[in-house]
Amino acid sequence: MMQRLNIGLIGSGFMGRCHVHALRNAAPTFDLPLAPSLELLADVDAATAAKAAKALGFRRSTGDWRELVVDPAVDLVEITTPNVLHKPIALAAIAAGKPVYCEKPLAPSAADAKEMADAAEAAGVKTQVGFNYLKNPLVVLAREIVASGEIGEVIRFRGIHDEDYMSDPLTPWSWRLDPAGGHGAVADIGSHITSIARHVVGPIEAVCGQVRTIIPRRPAAPGSRETRPVEVDDQAQAIVRFANGADGTIEASWVAAGRKLTLTFEVTGTKGTVFLDFERMNELQLFTRDQPRGRTGFKTILTGPEHPFYASICPAAGHHIGFNDMKTIEVRGLIVGLAGGPPPSPDFREAWEIQRVVDAIVRSSREGRWVKISEI
Ligand SMILES: NC(=O)c1ccc[n+]([C@@H]2O[C@H](COP(=O)([O-])OP(=O)(O)OC[C@H]3O[C@@H](n4cnc5c(N)ncnc54)[C@H](O)[C@@H]3O)[C@@H](O)[C@H]2O)c1
């Protein structure tokens, strides 16, 4: 019988549930070397954890994550809690010698993220961070197109991650606004577009950023007339310079009215351009200059079985994969890596690199100058 991989999951909100869908789907979708098994779930208190464990199909539950990380039956610790808890939980799991699958952003600051990456490497513990958009087969294809030279030398990257889940001023204060958990939109979703910029184009060398808080106070709790100040950014813009000489821009906003998943990027090269918008995440736009006069234009490449891991989810091209499928692909890479295959990615070290860019954008805005990533 296949060896079991006993999962310990901390947090059962949006991402906790998404992880469970992915764990359940990964086994029948891919030929996995280990069988994920839902062992122990932790949440804020025993009652919340017990209810979630029953709903999601975990064998046991606990109201204390400290119990979970040292539980001898847990083989893998998954962290889907608010950001402020990522570091203490991950360090405790690493100290217990367990691999960690943590949601993004990895930590409140680059310094924290570095401490986590150093600890994992010193302990020889494997890690993965939930930058799931990198698993879109068309992001992998865009990276391949850029790396192959098909669009020539990269001269510019334009990347945006806009959503509107905080655009209503009556949306109450929540953990996403807690400065102890790190920055605002620039970290929450700016980290995603930064992960894509690094993945598709390469390392970023310097940034010139501007971040702003648009809604200065929010209801302290749902429906409350009392308000609390907002101390983190709602929107961010940066000009970025890549190590390979390309220029670029990165934008992130969680108050972009009407935008649901405007996670878009365009890479312009000397011979062509690739463009992807995650609201149409199965359609990569590619333009190359080698077309007959009067017939030039972008073509649309639909996701299909030729693109990494799509075939396991669906054998027919153009039938579309979705958000949860990217998480399933992410889980596949993690489990293959834990069983001795290629290391899971992105790991804590890469998440630290992403966090350095996020921190540099905020520092640049505060200090009104270009900031080199090497300063962070
Ligand atoms: N990869 C993505 O696309 C993506 C999308 C959304 C959120 N996230 C990340 O996932 C994480 C969680 O976000 P979410 O949207 O699921 O939040 P959420 O508020 O929906 O869920 C958080 C969960 O953590 C639990 N929790 C809080 N304090 C706890 C404690 N002390 N001990 C144990 N459990 C505790 C909450 O009860 C809840 O179950 C964040 O880091 C966020 O940035 C990633």
The ligand as a Gaussian input file, in Angstrom:
#p B3LYP/6-31G(d) Opt

LIG

0 1
 N       -2.663000      31.859000      -2.347000
 C       -3.722000      32.639000      -2.476000
 O       -4.184000      32.884000      -3.582000
 C       -4.361000      33.191000      -1.236000
 C       -5.678000      33.673000      -1.262000
 C       -6.247000      34.140000      -0.060000
 C       -5.500000      34.139000       1.112000
 N       -4.197000      33.700000       1.084000
 C       -3.387000      33.680000       2.321000
 O       -3.866000      32.626000       3.153000
 C       -3.801000      33.013000       4.523000
 C       -5.193000      32.922000       5.123000
 O       -6.078000      33.739000       4.405000
 P       -7.655000      33.389000       4.316000
 O       -8.221000      34.270000       3.256000
 O       -7.855000      31.923000       4.227000
 O       -8.116000      33.917000       5.754000
 P       -9.412000      33.513000       6.564000
 O       -9.665000      34.627000       7.515000
 O      -10.503000      33.082000       5.641000
 O       -8.961000      32.205000       7.387000
 C       -7.993000      32.246000       8.401000
 C       -8.165000      31.008000       9.284000
 O       -7.139000      31.013000      10.293000
 C       -7.766000      30.755000      11.544000
 N       -6.976000      31.295000      12.642000
 C       -6.865000      32.578000      13.064000
 N       -6.087000      32.648000      14.161000
 C       -5.708000      31.377000      14.460000
 C       -4.921000      30.792000      15.487000
 N       -4.372000      31.523000      16.459000
 N       -4.739000      29.449000      15.481000
 C       -5.293000      28.674000      14.505000
 N       -6.068000      29.172000      13.519000
 C       -6.263000      30.511000      13.495000
 C       -9.140000      31.426000      11.407000
 O      -10.052000      31.003000      12.405000
 C       -9.522000      30.951000      10.002000
 O       -9.990000      29.629000      10.005000
 C       -3.202000      34.419000       4.530000
 O       -1.823000      34.348000       4.743000
 C       -3.510000      34.945000       3.142000
 O       -2.600000      35.933000       2.710000
 C       -3.643000      33.209000      -0.046000

